[in-house]
Amino acid sequence: MKRWMQAGVLIFFAAWLPYLVIGLYLAGEVHLFYGDALSRVQAGQAVLFSRTPHLSAIGFVFTPLTAIVQLPLIALSPWIPSMTTEAFSAVIMSSAFMAGSVVQVSGIARDRGLDRLASTLVTLCYAVNPMIVLYAANGMSEAPYLFFLAWAARRLIRWVSTDDVHELVVAGIALALSYLTRYDGGAAALAAGAVVGWITYRRRDPRKRIPRALVDVTIVVAPAALAFVVWAATGWLITGDAFAQFTSEYGNAAIIAQSGGSGSSATSEALGFSAMEMLILAPLLPLLALAVIAYRARRHRLAPLAPGLMIVAVLAFQVLTYARGSTFGFLRFYMTVIVLAAILALLSVPRRAPIPVRRLGAHADIPGTLPHPSALRYRLAATLAVIASLVALPVTAEGMTSPKYAPQEFALASVVDPQPDSVDPKYLDEQRVVRTFSTERALAEYLDSLDLPDGSVLTDTVYGFAVVVQSARPKQFVIPSDRDFTALLENPAGGGVKYFLTVPNEGRGASDAINQRYPTMYDNGAQIGALVLEARNQGVDQPDWRVYEIVR
């Protein structure tokens, strides 16, 4: 066990340091940011450094774990401003979690006793997958989500062979944390409960099947159920919305409605789009899955594949929500298929060592265990697993250059291969995506230069989060999480507010609190403001800005 832990530490640092360096370069030099990452940093900043700091400022649209993990790093921002202004706290968080997911994938290989060459190549293909590298470096929630799913899958695979209750306990904790990272973690928890119940029911004495199955299902599902109830109750008590992601004007449903839909006009079109997204990320997964299922079915050893069904449930949830127009067709939403492909590749190679057992009396030899494989069969299976993993790399890299299938990732091509003199329309579009949030950064620097007192600039965080988080003086802003926001919105001059930071009253801007209270503020100052500055946005899907000085 000590040797395995040492190997895990080495693998973690071997993955984390390159991820971290790439992330710091993208954030600090290129200034390539993703909206959700900046929004979570701003939420953590509001908890610690807003005018009225409090924990509920973390917000309830996103689940809280990603922002909570960043709080110790954000607390360093008075001494290291880049933790917030450059989103370094998000980069450190995502790179560490993604390195952790690499450790879990390699751990599945170590658990199965696979030789070093096969396990290293499959793990390396996972670690250097372009999508894995990008989302390790950009501060998004995909990294912790993949880590928790990989962790849970590894523990459930171990439990299938050992019947060790400790594995179920750890898997349950991992699934609860996955729900606190992304809402679709709930689908993974439900699927894991079904898998555990089915396996326990089949392997137990007929007289004890039902009670034992109920106990095992409770162990693996209870932590996620507790996380679900506590988070929903907390949101309801504080905001009046138990599920703000779906009911709040800041949630996905409202964003999609304000943006004119998710982009899917028909169910068949949406299903085809989702299938293409998954094939971009794991092109040989269907063939690999069929081969593994057929091979194991002949040997009555399908149970170790069952934990993969919880990742299938996550993918099915994403496909269903996109087909119903409840979410966007982003390539990152299907990234769990990369983990699934890596797990299936490792499970396709016959096991060469028993799974380690922590609990005395645990069943180390479950009926249906595969016999020791011949050298030829092992080499053939290992070769096929490596090929399936290798093929994904160029296919994913090429797919990420498509504006249709990778609208959030295709701009990376202009960072990897800069062409300053190019006038190609696609390249210019890529550059505009890279410049997203550059206008907000310039606005933050302009407002900082005015040396304003606290509470001088009122803005909503529908779009304003990108200005607030990139400012070195967050207390100069009045934001919706401040306890006196409504009062100052009603009487700005009386409360010391000097400026309104406004966006057009259209699209998502219609939900902006300033536009709801003063519908003509952006157009003419609503008879209380004088235009001071107008900034045409240089980024994609971001609004133009106007700064009005409050004169009445």
Secondary structure, DSSP 4 states (H G I P E B T S, - for coil): -HHHHHHHHHHHHHHHHHHHHHHHHIIIII----HHHHHHHHHHHHHHHSSS--GGGG-SSS-SHHHHHHHHHHTTTTT-THHHHT-HHHHHHHHHHHHHHHHHHHHHHHHTT--HHHHHHHHHHHHT-HHHHHHHHS--THHHHHHHHHHHHHHHHHHHHH--HHHHHHHHHHHHHHHTT-TTHHHHHHHHHHHHHHHHHHHS-TTTHHHHHHHHHHHHHHHHHHHHHHHHHHHHHHHS-S-HHHHSTTSHHHHHHHTT--S--SHHHHHHHHHHHHHHH-TTHHHHHHHHHHHHHHTT--GGGTTHHHHHHHHHHHHHHHHTTSS---GGGGTHHHHHHHHHHHHTSPP-SPPP--STT--SS-TTPPPPPPHHHHHHHHHHHHHHHHHHHHHHHHHTT-TTT-TTTTTHHHHHS--TT---HHHHHHHHHHTTTHHHHHHHHHHHHTTPPTT-EE--HHHHHHHHHT-S-GGGEE-TTSTTHHHHHHSTGGGT--EEEE--SSGGGGG-HHHHHSTTHHHHGGGTEEEEEEE---SSS---EEEEEE--
